[in-house]
Amino acid sequence: MGRPPCCDKVGIKKGPWTPEEDIILVSYIQEHGPGNWRSVPINTGLMRCSKSCRLRWTNYLRPGIRRGNFTPTRKASSSTSSPC
């Protein structure tokens, strides 16, 4: 029932990303932009599914992403922006 996972295809790599894969993904996105994620694995030669590429970019490699603990300023601004 439902749709099978996207990474059940033969030859799709699972597990941690290597620094080389990160470099390939970042350079492709910088050149072409984060638009059509289906084309990323095909055009780069990465043996990853498109969802894995998108999540890697969004959660780890995207410029401007904040890492680490919340500063008191960020914590206060995030708690005041909540409607609850």
PyMOL CGO cylinders between C-alpha atoms (Angstrom):
from pymol import cmd
from pymol.cgo import CYLINDER

trace = [
    CYLINDER, 0.00, 0.00, 0.00, 1.29, 3.40, -0.87, 0.3, 1, 1, 1, 1, 1, 1,
    CYLINDER, 1.29, 3.40, -0.87, 4.38, 4.40, -2.73, 0.3, 1, 1, 1, 1, 1, 1,
    CYLINDER, 4.38, 4.40, -2.73, 7.69, 2.54, -2.25, 0.3, 1, 1, 1, 1, 1, 1,
    CYLINDER, 7.69, 2.54, -2.25, 10.67, 4.50, -0.91, 0.3, 1, 1, 1, 1, 1, 1,
    CYLINDER, 10.67, 4.50, -0.91, 12.53, 6.54, -3.52, 0.3, 1, 1, 1, 1, 1, 1,
    CYLINDER, 12.53, 6.54, -3.52, 15.88, 4.86, -2.80, 0.3, 1, 1, 1, 1, 1, 1,
    CYLINDER, 15.88, 4.86, -2.80, 14.87, 1.24, -3.48, 0.3, 1, 1, 1, 1, 1, 1,
    CYLINDER, 14.87, 1.24, -3.48, 16.31, 1.46, -6.98, 0.3, 1, 1, 1, 1, 1, 1,
    CYLINDER, 16.31, 1.46, -6.98, 19.30, -0.71, -7.83, 0.3, 1, 1, 1, 1, 1, 1,
    CYLINDER, 19.30, -0.71, -7.83, 22.60, 1.16, -7.72, 0.3, 1, 1, 1, 1, 1, 1,
    CYLINDER, 22.60, 1.16, -7.72, 21.38, 4.01, -5.54, 0.3, 1, 1, 1, 1, 1, 1,
    CYLINDER, 21.38, 4.01, -5.54, 23.86, 4.80, -2.78, 0.3, 1, 1, 1, 1, 1, 1,
    CYLINDER, 23.86, 4.80, -2.78, 22.64, 5.12, 0.80, 0.3, 1, 1, 1, 1, 1, 1,
    CYLINDER, 22.64, 5.12, 0.80, 24.46, 6.26, 3.89, 0.3, 1, 1, 1, 1, 1, 1,
    CYLINDER, 24.46, 6.26, 3.89, 26.74, 9.17, 4.70, 0.3, 1, 1, 1, 1, 1, 1,
    CYLINDER, 26.74, 9.17, 4.70, 27.76, 11.66, 2.02, 0.3, 1, 1, 1, 1, 1, 1,
    CYLINDER, 27.76, 11.66, 2.02, 31.43, 11.97, 1.12, 0.3, 1, 1, 1, 1, 1, 1,
    CYLINDER, 31.43, 11.97, 1.12, 33.17, 15.35, 0.80, 0.3, 1, 1, 1, 1, 1, 1,
    CYLINDER, 33.17, 15.35, 0.80, 33.59, 14.66, -2.93, 0.3, 1, 1, 1, 1, 1, 1,
    CYLINDER, 33.59, 14.66, -2.93, 29.83, 14.20, -3.36, 0.3, 1, 1, 1, 1, 1, 1,
    CYLINDER, 29.83, 14.20, -3.36, 29.23, 17.44, -1.46, 0.3, 1, 1, 1, 1, 1, 1,
    CYLINDER, 29.23, 17.44, -1.46, 31.58, 19.33, -3.79, 0.3, 1, 1, 1, 1, 1, 1,
    CYLINDER, 31.58, 19.33, -3.79, 29.85, 17.91, -6.87, 0.3, 1, 1, 1, 1, 1, 1,
    CYLINDER, 29.85, 17.91, -6.87, 26.40, 18.82, -5.54, 0.3, 1, 1, 1, 1, 1, 1,
    CYLINDER, 26.40, 18.82, -5.54, 27.39, 22.35, -4.47, 0.3, 1, 1, 1, 1, 1, 1,
    CYLINDER, 27.39, 22.35, -4.47, 29.10, 23.13, -7.77, 0.3, 1, 1, 1, 1, 1, 1,
    CYLINDER, 29.10, 23.13, -7.77, 26.09, 21.88, -9.76, 0.3, 1, 1, 1, 1, 1, 1,
    CYLINDER, 26.09, 21.88, -9.76, 23.61, 23.89, -7.68, 0.3, 1, 1, 1, 1, 1, 1,
    CYLINDER, 23.61, 23.89, -7.68, 25.76, 27.04, -7.90, 0.3, 1, 1, 1, 1, 1, 1,
    CYLINDER, 25.76, 27.04, -7.90, 25.83, 26.72, -11.68, 0.3, 1, 1, 1, 1, 1, 1,
    CYLINDER, 25.83, 26.72, -11.68, 22.23, 25.65, -12.34, 0.3, 1, 1, 1, 1, 1, 1,
    CYLINDER, 22.23, 25.65, -12.34, 20.31, 26.74, -9.23, 0.3, 1, 1, 1, 1, 1, 1,
    CYLINDER, 20.31, 26.74, -9.23, 18.13, 24.68, -6.89, 0.3, 1, 1, 1, 1, 1, 1,
    CYLINDER, 18.13, 24.68, -6.89, 15.26, 24.04, -9.25, 0.3, 1, 1, 1, 1, 1, 1,
    CYLINDER, 15.26, 24.04, -9.25, 14.74, 20.68, -10.89, 0.3, 1, 1, 1, 1, 1, 1,
    CYLINDER, 14.74, 20.68, -10.89, 15.95, 18.12, -8.34, 0.3, 1, 1, 1, 1, 1, 1,
    CYLINDER, 15.95, 18.12, -8.34, 15.07, 15.18, -10.62, 0.3, 1, 1, 1, 1, 1, 1,
    CYLINDER, 15.07, 15.18, -10.62, 17.83, 16.22, -13.01, 0.3, 1, 1, 1, 1, 1, 1,
    CYLINDER, 17.83, 16.22, -13.01, 20.56, 16.58, -10.37, 0.3, 1, 1, 1, 1, 1, 1,
    CYLINDER, 20.56, 16.58, -10.37, 21.59, 12.90, -10.03, 0.3, 1, 1, 1, 1, 1, 1,
    CYLINDER, 21.59, 12.90, -10.03, 21.35, 12.35, -13.79, 0.3, 1, 1, 1, 1, 1, 1,
    CYLINDER, 21.35, 12.35, -13.79, 23.43, 15.39, -14.76, 0.3, 1, 1, 1, 1, 1, 1,
    CYLINDER, 23.43, 15.39, -14.76, 26.03, 15.12, -11.98, 0.3, 1, 1, 1, 1, 1, 1,
    CYLINDER, 26.03, 15.12, -11.98, 26.59, 11.39, -12.03, 0.3, 1, 1, 1, 1, 1, 1,
    CYLINDER, 26.59, 11.39, -12.03, 25.84, 11.14, -8.31, 0.3, 1, 1, 1, 1, 1, 1,
    CYLINDER, 25.84, 11.14, -8.31, 24.50, 7.73, -7.38, 0.3, 1, 1, 1, 1, 1, 1,
    CYLINDER, 24.50, 7.73, -7.38, 21.91, 9.30, -5.07, 0.3, 1, 1, 1, 1, 1, 1,
    CYLINDER, 21.91, 9.30, -5.07, 18.18, 9.79, -5.45, 0.3, 1, 1, 1, 1, 1, 1,
    CYLINDER, 18.18, 9.79, -5.45, 16.83, 13.27, -6.14, 0.3, 1, 1, 1, 1, 1, 1,
    CYLINDER, 16.83, 13.27, -6.14, 15.24, 13.47, -2.70, 0.3, 1, 1, 1, 1, 1, 1,
    CYLINDER, 15.24, 13.47, -2.70, 18.57, 12.75, -1.03, 0.3, 1, 1, 1, 1, 1, 1,
    CYLINDER, 18.57, 12.75, -1.03, 20.24, 15.50, -3.07, 0.3, 1, 1, 1, 1, 1, 1,
    CYLINDER, 20.24, 15.50, -3.07, 17.51, 17.99, -2.20, 0.3, 1, 1, 1, 1, 1, 1,
    CYLINDER, 17.51, 17.99, -2.20, 17.63, 17.23, 1.51, 0.3, 1, 1, 1, 1, 1, 1,
    CYLINDER, 17.63, 17.23, 1.51, 21.43, 17.36, 1.60, 0.3, 1, 1, 1, 1, 1, 1,
    CYLINDER, 21.43, 17.36, 1.60, 21.37, 20.81, 0.00, 0.3, 1, 1, 1, 1, 1, 1,
    CYLINDER, 21.37, 20.81, 0.00, 18.51, 22.14, 2.11, 0.3, 1, 1, 1, 1, 1, 1,
    CYLINDER, 18.51, 22.14, 2.11, 19.70, 20.89, 5.49, 0.3, 1, 1, 1, 1, 1, 1,
    CYLINDER, 19.70, 20.89, 5.49, 23.50, 20.98, 5.27, 0.3, 1, 1, 1, 1, 1, 1,
    CYLINDER, 23.50, 20.98, 5.27, 25.04, 22.71, 2.24, 0.3, 1, 1, 1, 1, 1, 1,
    CYLINDER, 25.04, 22.71, 2.24, 22.81, 25.70, 1.52, 0.3, 1, 1, 1, 1, 1, 1,
    CYLINDER, 22.81, 25.70, 1.52, 24.55, 29.06, 2.05, 0.3, 1, 1, 1, 1, 1, 1,
    CYLINDER, 24.55, 29.06, 2.05, 23.25, 31.03, 5.00, 0.3, 1, 1, 1, 1, 1, 1,
    CYLINDER, 23.25, 31.03, 5.00, 22.18, 27.99, 6.99, 0.3, 1, 1, 1, 1, 1, 1,
    CYLINDER, 22.18, 27.99, 6.99, 22.63, 28.52, 10.72, 0.3, 1, 1, 1, 1, 1, 1,
    CYLINDER, 22.63, 28.52, 10.72, 24.39, 25.86, 12.76, 0.3, 1, 1, 1, 1, 1, 1,
    CYLINDER, 24.39, 25.86, 12.76, 24.92, 25.35, 16.45, 0.3, 1, 1, 1, 1, 1, 1,
    CYLINDER, 24.92, 25.35, 16.45, 22.96, 26.40, 19.49, 0.3, 1, 1, 1, 1, 1, 1,
    CYLINDER, 22.96, 26.40, 19.49, 20.48, 29.23, 19.55, 0.3, 1, 1, 1, 1, 1, 1,
    CYLINDER, 20.48, 29.23, 19.55, 21.85, 32.56, 20.74, 0.3, 1, 1, 1, 1, 1, 1,
    CYLINDER, 21.85, 32.56, 20.74, 19.68, 34.43, 23.26, 0.3, 1, 1, 1, 1, 1, 1,
    CYLINDER, 19.68, 34.43, 23.26, 18.61, 36.81, 20.45, 0.3, 1, 1, 1, 1, 1, 1,
    CYLINDER, 18.61, 36.81, 20.45, 17.58, 33.98, 18.11, 0.3, 1, 1, 1, 1, 1, 1,
    CYLINDER, 17.58, 33.98, 18.11, 15.81, 32.12, 20.91, 0.3, 1, 1, 1, 1, 1, 1,
    CYLINDER, 15.81, 32.12, 20.91, 13.78, 35.22, 21.84, 0.3, 1, 1, 1, 1, 1, 1,
    CYLINDER, 13.78, 35.22, 21.84, 12.87, 36.02, 18.25, 0.3, 1, 1, 1, 1, 1, 1,
    CYLINDER, 12.87, 36.02, 18.25, 11.78, 32.45, 17.50, 0.3, 1, 1, 1, 1, 1, 1,
    CYLINDER, 11.78, 32.45, 17.50, 9.59, 32.27, 20.60, 0.3, 1, 1, 1, 1, 1, 1,
    CYLINDER, 9.59, 32.27, 20.60, 7.87, 35.61, 19.92, 0.3, 1, 1, 1, 1, 1, 1,
    CYLINDER, 7.87, 35.61, 19.92, 7.07, 34.75, 16.31, 0.3, 1, 1, 1, 1, 1, 1,
    CYLINDER, 7.07, 34.75, 16.31, 4.93, 31.79, 17.31, 0.3, 1, 1, 1, 1, 1, 1,
    CYLINDER, 4.93, 31.79, 17.31, 1.16, 32.42, 17.23, 0.3, 1, 1, 1, 1, 1, 1,
    CYLINDER, 1.16, 32.42, 17.23, 0.54, 30.15, 20.25, 0.3, 1, 1, 1, 1, 1, 1,
]
cmd.load_cgo(trace, "trace")
